[in-house]
């Protein structure tokens, strides 16, 4: 029995953003395949904008996507738990500003 898209996305929701990115960078999942599910997850739950930007940049140029992930990853700790969230560009720090820093 094949797992439904909802089931796959439920399981992906337990992974932090670094794990999702590692899956692409290490070749375990293609950026295109992951994009489909992340778009659906972002529409349902939000907070996956940074992962979607990573995928877009990675598809443009692997090194660019990896640099974005390195530059924009936020790591926080709370009561012994480590959270890894990939931030996205916003009005205070735009993609254009980031690209000009290269």
N, CA, C and O atoms as a GROMACS GRO file, in nm:
protein
  408
    1UNK      N    1   0.084  -0.118   0.000
    1UNK     CA    2   0.000   0.000   0.000
    1UNK      C    3   0.089   0.124   0.000
    1UNK      O    4   0.178   0.138   0.083
    2UNK      N    5   0.063   0.213  -0.092
    2UNK     CA    6   0.141   0.338  -0.102
    2UNK      C    7   0.091   0.439   0.001
    2UNK      O    8  -0.027   0.444   0.034
    3UNK      N    9   0.183   0.518   0.050
    3UNK     CA   10   0.148   0.621   0.147
    3UNK      C   11   0.089   0.741   0.072
    3UNK      O   12   0.137   0.777  -0.036
    4UNK      N   13  -0.012   0.802   0.128
    4UNK     CA   14  -0.074   0.919   0.068
    4UNK      C   15   0.016   1.041   0.084
    4UNK      O   16   0.107   1.041   0.167
    5UNK      N   17  -0.011   1.143   0.004
    5UNK     CA   18   0.063   1.269   0.018
    5UNK      C   19   0.047   1.325   0.159
    5UNK      O   20   0.144   1.373   0.217
    6UNK      N   21  -0.074   1.318   0.213
    6UNK     CA   22  -0.096   1.367   0.350
    6UNK      C   23  -0.010   1.291   0.450
    6UNK      O   24   0.044   1.352   0.543
    7UNK      N   25   0.003   1.161   0.432
    7UNK     CA   26   0.085   1.080   0.522
    7UNK      C   27   0.232   1.116   0.512
    7UNK      O   28   0.302   1.126   0.613
    8UNK      N   29   0.279   1.136   0.389
    8UNK     CA   30   0.419   1.174   0.369
    8UNK      C   31   0.446   1.308   0.435
    8UNK      O   32   0.547   1.326   0.502
    9UNK      N   33   0.354   1.402   0.416
    9UNK     CA   34   0.373   1.536   0.472
    9UNK      C   35   0.362   1.537   0.624
    9UNK      O   36   0.429   1.615   0.691
   10UNK      N   37   0.280   1.452   0.676
   10UNK     CA   38   0.271   1.438   0.822
   10UNK      C   39   0.407   1.396   0.877
   10UNK      O   40   0.455   1.453   0.976
   11UNK      N   41   0.469   1.297   0.813
   11UNK     CA   42   0.600   1.250   0.858
   11UNK      C   43   0.709   1.355   0.835
   11UNK      O   44   0.794   1.375   0.921
   12UNK      N   45   0.706   1.422   0.721
   12UNK     CA   46   0.805   1.527   0.693
   12UNK      C   47   0.795   1.640   0.795
   12UNK      O   48   0.895   1.706   0.825
   13UNK      N   49   0.676   1.663   0.847
   13UNK     CA   50   0.656   1.769   0.946
   13UNK      C   51   0.735   1.749   1.074
   13UNK      O   52   0.756   1.844   1.149
   14UNK      N   53   0.778   1.627   1.100
   14UNK     CA   54   0.858   1.598   1.220
   14UNK      C   55   1.007   1.628   1.199
   14UNK      O   56   1.084   1.626   1.295
   15UNK      N   57   1.047   1.656   1.075
   15UNK     CA   58   1.187   1.685   1.046
   15UNK      C   59   1.212   1.834   1.058
   15UNK      O   60   1.129   1.914   1.015
   16UNK      N   61   1.326   1.872   1.115
   16UNK     CA   62   1.359   2.014   1.117
   16UNK      C   63   1.410   2.055   0.979
   16UNK      O   64   1.440   1.969   0.895
   17UNK      N   65   1.419   2.183   0.956
   17UNK     CA   66   1.456   2.232   0.824
   17UNK      C   67   1.594   2.185   0.780
   17UNK      O   68   1.615   2.161   0.661
   18UNK      N   69   1.688   2.170   0.873
   18UNK     CA   70   1.822   2.123   0.837
   18UNK      C   71   1.814   1.980   0.781
   18UNK      O   72   1.885   1.946   0.687
   19UNK      N   73   1.729   1.898   0.840
   19UNK     CA   74   1.715   1.759   0.792
   19UNK      C   75   1.657   1.755   0.651
   19UNK      O   76   1.699   1.674   0.569
   20UNK      N   77   1.560   1.842   0.623
   20UNK     CA   78   1.502   1.848   0.488
   20UNK      C   79   1.608   1.889   0.387
   20UNK      O   80   1.617   1.830   0.279
   21UNK      N   81   1.688   1.989   0.422
   21UNK     CA   82   1.793   2.037   0.333
   21UNK      C   83   1.901   1.932   0.313
   21UNK      O   84   1.949   1.911   0.202
   22UNK      N   85   1.938   1.865   0.421
   22UNK     CA   86   2.038   1.757   0.411
   22UNK      C   87   1.991   1.650   0.314
   22UNK      O   88   2.072   1.596   0.238
   23UNK      N   89   1.864   1.618   0.315
   23UNK     CA   90   1.810   1.518   0.223
   23UNK      C   91   1.835   1.554   0.079
   23UNK      O   92   1.866   1.468  -0.003
   24UNK      N   93   1.820   1.682   0.046
   24UNK     CA   94   1.846   1.729  -0.090
   24UNK      C   95   1.996   1.733  -0.118
   24UNK      O   96   2.042   1.680  -0.219
   25UNK      N   97   2.072   1.796  -0.027
   25UNK     CA   98   2.216   1.811  -0.050
   25UNK      C   99   2.288   1.677  -0.058
   25UNK      O  100   2.386   1.664  -0.131
   26UNK      N  101   2.241   1.578   0.014
   26UNK     CA  102   2.305   1.446   0.014
   26UNK      C  103   2.250   1.354  -0.096
   26UNK      O  104   2.298   1.242  -0.112
   27UNK      N  105   2.151   1.401  -0.170
   27UNK     CA  106   2.099   1.324  -0.284
   27UNK      C  107   1.996   1.219  -0.248
   27UNK      O  108   1.966   1.133  -0.331
   28UNK      N  109   1.941   1.223  -0.127
   28UNK     CA  110   1.840   1.125  -0.088
   28UNK      C  111   1.703   1.155  -0.148
   28UNK      O  112   1.621   1.065  -0.167
   29UNK      N  113   1.680   1.283  -0.177
   29UNK     CA  114   1.553   1.326  -0.238
   29UNK      C  115   1.586   1.440  -0.334
   29UNK      O  116   1.672   1.523  -0.307
   30UNK      N  117   1.515   1.442  -0.445
   30UNK     CA  118   1.540   1.552  -0.540
   30UNK      C  119   1.470   1.678  -0.492
   30UNK      O  120   1.368   1.672  -0.423
   31UNK      N  121   1.527   1.791  -0.528
   31UNK     CA  122   1.466   1.919  -0.491
   31UNK      C  123   1.325   1.929  -0.548
   31UNK      O  124   1.235   1.979  -0.481
   32UNK      N  125   1.305   1.881  -0.670
   32UNK     CA  126   1.173   1.889  -0.735
   32UNK      C  127   1.070   1.805  -0.661
   32UNK      O  128   0.956   1.849  -0.641
   33UNK      N  129   1.108   1.684  -0.619
   33UNK     CA  130   1.014   1.599  -0.546
   33UNK      C  131   0.980   1.658  -0.410
   33UNK      O  132   0.864   1.655  -0.368
   34UNK      N  133   1.080   1.711  -0.341
   34UNK     CA  134   1.055   1.770  -0.210
   34UNK      C  135   0.971   1.895  -0.223
   34UNK      O  136   0.887   1.922  -0.137
   35UNK      N  137   0.991   1.973  -0.328
   35UNK     CA  138   0.918   2.098  -0.348
   35UNK      C  139   0.767   2.074  -0.346
   35UNK      O  140   0.693   2.150  -0.284
   36UNK      N  141   0.723   1.972  -0.413
   36UNK     CA  142   0.580   1.942  -0.418
   36UNK      C  143   0.522   1.931  -0.277
   36UNK      O  144   0.419   1.992  -0.246
   37UNK      N  145   0.588   1.854  -0.193
   37UNK     CA  146   0.537   1.831  -0.058
   37UNK      C  147   0.553   1.955   0.031
   37UNK      O  148   0.464   1.986   0.110
   38UNK      N  149   0.665   2.026   0.017
   38UNK     CA  150   0.687   2.144   0.101
   38UNK      C  151   0.588   2.254   0.065
   38UNK      O  152   0.541   2.326   0.154
   39UNK      N  153   0.555   2.269  -0.062
   39UNK     CA  154   0.453   2.367  -0.100
   39UNK      C  155   0.319   2.336  -0.033
   39UNK      O  156   0.251   2.425   0.017
   40UNK      N  157   0.282   2.209  -0.033
   40UNK     CA  158   0.156   2.168   0.032
   40UNK      C  159   0.163   2.190   0.183
   40UNK      O  160   0.065   2.234   0.243
   41UNK      N  161   0.276   2.160   0.244
   41UNK     CA  162   0.293   2.177   0.388
   41UNK      C  163   0.288   2.325   0.424
   41UNK      O  164   0.228   2.363   0.525
   42UNK      N  165   0.351   2.409   0.343
   42UNK     CA  166   0.350   2.552   0.371
   42UNK      C  167   0.208   2.607   0.360
   42UNK      O  168   0.168   2.694   0.438
   43UNK      N  169   0.134   2.558   0.263
   43UNK     CA  170  -0.005   2.603   0.247
   43UNK      C  171  -0.090   2.561   0.367
   43UNK      O  172  -0.177   2.637   0.411
   44UNK      N  173  -0.066   2.442   0.420
   44UNK     CA  174  -0.144   2.391   0.534
   44UNK      C  175  -0.102   2.455   0.666
   44UNK      O  176  -0.187   2.499   0.744
   45UNK      N  177   0.029   2.461   0.691
   45UNK     CA  178   0.079   2.495   0.824
   45UNK      C  179   0.163   2.622   0.828
   45UNK      O  180   0.178   2.682   0.935
   46UNK      N  181   0.218   2.664   0.714
   46UNK     CA  182   0.306   2.780   0.711
   46UNK      C  183   0.446   2.749   0.763
   46UNK      O  184   0.472   2.637   0.807
   47UNK      N  185   0.532   2.846   0.757
   47UNK     CA  186   0.668   2.846   0.810
   47UNK      C  187   0.769   2.762   0.730
   47UNK      O  188   0.874   2.724   0.782
   48UNK      N  189   0.738   2.734   0.605
   48UNK     CA  190   0.832   2.662   0.518
   48UNK      C  191   0.884   2.750   0.404
   48UNK      O  192   0.941   2.699   0.308
   49UNK      N  193   0.863   2.882   0.415
   49UNK     CA  194   0.905   2.973   0.309
   49UNK      C  195   1.055   2.964   0.282
   49UNK      O  196   1.098   2.964   0.166
   50UNK      N  197   1.136   2.956   0.388
   50UNK     CA  198   1.280   2.946   0.373
   50UNK      C  199   1.322   2.819   0.300
   50UNK      O  200   1.416   2.821   0.221
   51UNK      N  201   1.254   2.709   0.328
   51UNK     CA  202   1.285   2.583   0.259
   51UNK      C  203   1.250   2.595   0.111
   51UNK      O  204   1.323   2.545   0.026
   52UNK      N  205   1.139   2.660   0.081
   52UNK     CA  206   1.101   2.679  -0.059
   52UNK      C  207   1.202   2.768  -0.131
   52UNK      O  208   1.234   2.744  -0.248
   53UNK      N  209   1.252   2.870  -0.065
   53UNK     CA  210   1.355   2.955  -0.126
   53UNK      C  211   1.482   2.875  -0.147
   53UNK      O  212   1.547   2.887  -0.251
   54UNK      N  213   1.520   2.793  -0.049
   54UNK     CA  214   1.636   2.706  -0.065
   54UNK      C  215   1.620   2.618  -0.190
   54UNK      O  216   1.713   2.608  -0.271
   55UNK      N  217   1.504   2.556  -0.205
   55UNK     CA  218   1.481   2.467  -0.319
   55UNK      C  219   1.494   2.544  -0.450
   55UNK      O  220   1.558   2.498  -0.544
   56UNK      N  221   1.433   2.662  -0.456
   56UNK     CA  222   1.440   2.744  -0.578
   56UNK      C  223   1.585   2.778  -0.611
   56UNK      O  224   1.628   2.763  -0.726
   57UNK      N  225   1.661   2.824  -0.511
   57UNK     CA  226   1.800   2.861  -0.534
   57UNK      C  227   1.885   2.738  -0.567
   57UNK      O  228   1.975   2.746  -0.652
   58UNK      N  229   1.859   2.627  -0.502
   58UNK     CA  230   1.933   2.503  -0.527
   58UNK      C  231   1.911   2.457  -0.671
   58UNK      O  232   2.004   2.410  -0.736
   59UNK      N  233   1.788   2.471  -0.719
   59UNK     CA  234   1.759   2.432  -0.857
   59UNK      C  235   1.826   2.527  -0.957
   59UNK      O  236   1.862   2.487  -1.067
   60UNK      N  237   1.843   2.652  -0.917
   60UNK     CA  238   1.914   2.750  -1.001
   60UNK      C  239   2.063   2.717  -1.005
   60UNK      O  240   2.125   2.716  -1.112
   61UNK      N  241   2.119   2.690  -0.887
   61UNK     CA  242   2.263   2.662  -0.875
   61UNK      C  243   2.285   2.596  -0.739
   61UNK      O  244   2.257   2.655  -0.635
   62UNK      N  245   2.336   2.474  -0.741
   62UNK     CA  246   2.354   2.398  -0.617
   62UNK      C  247   2.430   2.479  -0.511
   62UNK      O  248   2.390   2.483  -0.395
   63UNK      N  249   2.540   2.542  -0.551
   63UNK     CA  250   2.621   2.619  -0.456
   63UNK      C  251   2.543   2.735  -0.396
   63UNK      O  252   2.560   2.768  -0.279
   64UNK      N  253   2.458   2.798  -0.476
   64UNK     CA  254   2.378   2.910  -0.428
   64UNK      C  255   2.279   2.863  -0.321
   64UNK      O  256   2.263   2.928  -0.218
   65UNK      N  257   2.214   2.750  -0.346
   65UNK     CA  258   2.121   2.694  -0.248
   65UNK      C  259   2.192   2.658  -0.118
   65UNK      O  260   2.140   2.686  -0.010
   66UNK      N  261   2.307   2.597  -0.128
   66UNK     CA  262   2.383   2.558  -0.008
   66UNK      C  263   2.429   2.681   0.070
   66UNK      O  264   2.427   2.681   0.193
   67UNK      N  265   2.469   2.787  -0.002
   67UNK     CA  266   2.510   2.911   0.065
   67UNK      C  267   2.391   2.973   0.137
   67UNK      O  268   2.405   3.020   0.250
   68UNK      N  269   2.275   2.974   0.073
   68UNK     CA  270   2.155   3.029   0.137
   68UNK      C  271   2.125   2.953   0.266
   68UNK      O  272   2.100   3.014   0.370
   69UNK      N  273   2.130   2.820   0.260
   69UNK     CA  274   2.102   2.740   0.379
   69UNK      C  275   2.201   2.771   0.491
   69UNK      O  276   2.163   2.780   0.607
   70UNK      N  277   2.326   2.787   0.455
   70UNK     CA  278   2.429   2.819   0.556
   70UNK      C  279   2.405   2.957   0.617
   70UNK      O  280   2.414   2.975   0.738
   71UNK      N  281   2.376   3.054   0.531
   71UNK     CA  282   2.359   3.192   0.577
   71UNK      C  283   2.231   3.215   0.657
   71UNK      O  284   2.229   3.297   0.749
   72UNK      N  285   2.125   3.145   0.623
   72UNK     CA  286   1.993   3.178   0.677
   72UNK      C  287   1.940   3.080   0.783
   72UNK      O  288   1.830   3.098   0.834
   73UNK      N  289   2.018   2.977   0.817
   73UNK     CA  290   1.975   2.880   0.917
   73UNK      C  291   1.984   2.940   1.056
   73UNK      O  292   2.087   2.993   1.096
   74UNK      N  293   1.875   2.932   1.128
   74UNK     CA  294   1.870   2.980   1.267
   74UNK      C  295   1.862   2.858   1.358
   74UNK      O  296   1.775   2.772   1.344
   75UNK      N  297   1.955   2.852   1.452
   75UNK     CA  298   1.958   2.740   1.547
   75UNK      C  299   1.930   2.797   1.686
   75UNK      O  300   2.000   2.886   1.732
   76UNK      N  301   1.828   2.744   1.750
   76UNK     CA  302   1.794   2.786   1.886
   76UNK      C  303   1.780   2.663   1.974
   76UNK      O  304   1.750   2.554   1.926
   77UNK      N  305   1.802   2.683   2.102
   77UNK     CA  306   1.788   2.574   2.199
   77UNK      C  307   1.690   2.618   2.306
   77UNK      O  308   1.692   2.732   2.351
   78UNK      N  309   1.605   2.524   2.346
   78UNK     CA  310   1.506   2.552   2.449
   78UNK      C  311   1.486   2.425   2.530
   78UNK      O  312   1.440   2.323   2.478
   79UNK      N  313   1.519   2.430   2.656
   79UNK     CA  314   1.503   2.315   2.746
   79UNK      C  315   1.567   2.188   2.691
   79UNK      O  316   1.508   2.081   2.697
   80UNK      N  317   1.687   2.202   2.637
   80UNK     CA  318   1.759   2.086   2.587
   80UNK      C  319   1.722   2.042   2.447
   80UNK      O  320   1.782   1.949   2.394
   81UNK      N  321   1.625   2.108   2.386
   81UNK     CA  322   1.585   2.074   2.249
   81UNK      C  323   1.644   2.177   2.154
   81UNK      O  324   1.636   2.297   2.178
   82UNK      N  325   1.703   2.128   2.045
   82UNK     CA  326   1.760   2.216   1.943
   82UNK      C  327   1.664   2.228   1.826
   82UNK      O  328   1.618   2.127   1.772
   83UNK      N  329   1.634   2.351   1.788
   83UNK     CA  330   1.546   2.378   1.674
   83UNK      C  331   1.629   2.438   1.562
   83UNK      O  332   1.711   2.527   1.585
   84UNK      N  333   1.607   2.391   1.441
   84UNK     CA  334   1.678   2.443   1.324
   84UNK      C  335   1.573   2.488   1.222
   84UNK      O  336   1.501   2.406   1.166
   85UNK      N  337   1.568   2.618   1.202
   85UNK     CA  338   1.467   2.678   1.116
   85UNK      C  339   1.536   2.762   1.009
   85UNK      O  340   1.621   2.845   1.041
   86UNK      N  341   1.500   2.740   0.885
   86UNK     CA  342   1.558   2.816   0.774
   86UNK      C  343   1.474   2.940   0.750
   86UNK      O  344   1.360   2.932   0.704
   87UNK      N  345   1.531   3.055   0.782
   87UNK     CA  346   1.461   3.182   0.762
   87UNK      C  347   1.459   3.216   0.613
   87UNK      O  348   1.536   3.162   0.534
   88UNK      N  349   1.369   3.307   0.578
   88UNK     CA  350   1.356   3.352   0.440
   88UNK      C  351   1.388   3.500   0.433
   88UNK      O  352   1.401   3.567   0.536
   89UNK      N  353   1.402   3.551   0.314
   89UNK     CA  354   1.421   3.693   0.294
   89UNK      C  355   1.294   3.767   0.336
   89UNK      O  356   1.185   3.710   0.337
   90UNK      N  357   1.311   3.894   0.370
   90UNK     CA  358   1.196   3.976   0.406
   90UNK      C  359   1.227   4.121   0.368
   90UNK      O  360   1.326   4.148   0.300
   91UNK      N  361   1.143   4.214   0.412
   91UNK     CA  362   1.163   4.354   0.375
   91UNK      C  363   1.289   4.414   0.438
   91UNK      O  364   1.342   4.513   0.387
   92UNK      N  365   1.338   4.355   0.547
   92UNK     CA  366   1.459   4.405   0.612
   92UNK      C  367   1.588   4.347   0.552
   92UNK      O  368   1.694   4.408   0.561
   93UNK      N  369   1.577   4.230   0.492
   93UNK     CA  370   1.693   4.164   0.431
   93UNK      C  371   1.644   4.091   0.307
   93UNK      O  372   1.590   3.981   0.315
   94UNK      N  373   1.665   4.153   0.193
   94UNK     CA  374   1.610   4.103   0.068
   94UNK      C  375   1.707   4.008  -0.003
   94UNK      O  376   1.826   4.003   0.027
   95UNK      N  377   1.652   3.935  -0.098
   95UNK     CA  378   1.736   3.847  -0.179
   95UNK      C  379   1.839   3.928  -0.256
   95UNK      O  380   1.953   3.885  -0.272
   96UNK      N  381   1.799   4.044  -0.303
   96UNK     CA  382   1.892   4.130  -0.376
   96UNK      C  383   2.010   4.170  -0.288
   96UNK      O  384   2.125   4.167  -0.333
   97UNK      N  385   1.984   4.208  -0.163
   97UNK     CA  386   2.093   4.242  -0.070
   97UNK      C  387   2.184   4.123  -0.048
   97UNK      O  388   2.306   4.136  -0.051
   98UNK      N  389   2.126   4.007  -0.027
   98UNK     CA  390   2.202   3.885  -0.004
   98UNK      C  391   2.289   3.852  -0.125
   98UNK      O  392   2.407   3.818  -0.109
   99UNK      N  393   2.233   3.861  -0.244
   99UNK     CA  394   2.310   3.830  -0.365
   99UNK      C  395   2.423   3.930  -0.386
   99UNK      O  396   2.530   3.893  -0.436
  100UNK      N  397   2.402   4.054  -0.348
  100UNK     CA  398   2.506   4.156  -0.363
  100UNK      C  399   2.621   4.136  -0.266
  100UNK      O  400   2.730   4.190  -0.287
  101UNK      N  401   2.598   4.061  -0.159
  101UNK     CA  402   2.704   4.034  -0.061
  101UNK      C  403   2.800   3.926  -0.109
  101UNK      O  404   2.909   3.911  -0.053
  102UNK      N  405   2.762   3.853  -0.210
  102UNK     CA  406   2.845   3.741  -0.258
  102UNK      C  407   2.981   3.785  -0.303
  102UNK      O  408   3.062   3.703  -0.345
   0.00000   0.00000   0.00000
